[in-house]
Amino acid sequence: MNERELKLLIDAQAIKRVQIHYAVMAQGYMVIADGKALETGKREAREFKTLDAAAKLLFKLGVADFSVKLRTT
C-alpha cells in the first residue's frame, strides 16, 4: 500500500497495528501496517534511513501509537 492508501485506512480506523521494522539488508527502516509494507509509487518497499524519519511520517498521517521491531527473526 502507498502513503495515500494508508492515510485513507487510518482515517477509516481500519488499521489495527502499525510497526516500524529495521531492515537489515537496506540498513534502514520500513513501515508495516497490518502486515503490509508501505510502498513507493513503483510498488517497492519504502525505506527510511532513520527511525525518526519513519516516526515523523506516521505522526503526519495521524498515527500516535506504533511499535518498533529491531529484530525480525
C-alpha positions as CSV (number, residue, x, y, z in Angstrom):
1,M,0.0,0.0,0.0
2,N,1.2,3.5,-0.7
3,E,1.0,6.5,1.6
4,R,-2.3,7.7,0.3
5,E,-3.9,4.3,0.8
6,L,-2.5,4.1,4.3
7,K,-3.9,7.5,5.2
8,L,-7.4,6.5,3.9
9,L,-7.3,3.3,6.0
10,I,-6.1,5.2,9.1
11,D,-8.9,7.8,8.7
12,A,-11.4,4.9,8.4
13,Q,-9.9,3.3,11.5
14,A,-9.3,0.1,9.5
15,I,-5.7,-0.3,10.6
16,K,-5.2,-2.4,13.7
17,R,-1.4,-2.5,14.1
18,V,1.4,-0.3,12.8
19,Q,5.1,-1.3,13.3
20,I,8.4,0.1,12.2
21,H,10.8,-2.8,11.3
22,Y,14.6,-2.5,11.0
23,A,15.5,-3.7,7.5
24,V,18.9,-5.4,7.8
25,M,19.6,-5.6,4.1
26,A,18.7,-1.9,3.5
27,Q,20.3,-0.6,6.7
28,G,17.2,1.4,7.3
29,Y,13.6,1.1,8.5
30,M,10.3,0.1,6.9
31,V,6.7,0.9,8.0
32,I,4.4,-2.2,8.3
33,A,0.7,-1.7,8.7
34,D,-1.4,-4.9,9.4
35,G,1.4,-7.0,7.9
36,K,1.7,-5.0,4.6
37,A,4.7,-2.8,3.9
38,L,4.4,0.9,3.0
39,E,5.4,1.1,-0.7
40,T,6.7,3.7,-3.1
41,G,4.9,4.6,-6.3
42,K,6.9,1.8,-8.1
43,R,5.5,-0.7,-5.6
44,E,8.8,-1.2,-3.9
45,A,9.1,-1.2,-0.1
46,R,9.6,2.3,1.1
47,E,12.8,2.6,3.2
48,F,13.7,5.3,5.8
49,K,17.3,6.0,6.7
50,T,16.4,6.8,10.3
51,L,13.8,5.7,12.9
52,D,12.9,9.4,13.4
53,A,12.0,9.8,9.7
54,A,9.6,6.8,9.8
55,A,8.1,8.1,13.0
56,K,7.7,11.6,11.6
57,L,5.7,10.2,8.6
58,L,3.4,8.2,10.9
59,F,2.8,11.2,13.0
60,K,1.9,13.2,9.9
61,L,-0.5,10.5,8.9
62,G,-2.2,10.6,12.3
63,V,-0.6,7.5,13.9
64,A,0.3,8.1,17.5
65,D,0.6,4.5,18.7
66,F,3.1,2.2,16.9
67,S,5.7,-0.4,17.9
68,V,9.3,-0.7,16.8
69,K,10.8,-4.1,15.9
70,L,14.6,-4.1,15.7
71,R,15.0,-7.8,15.1
72,T,12.6,-9.7,12.8
73,T,13.9,-13.3,13.5
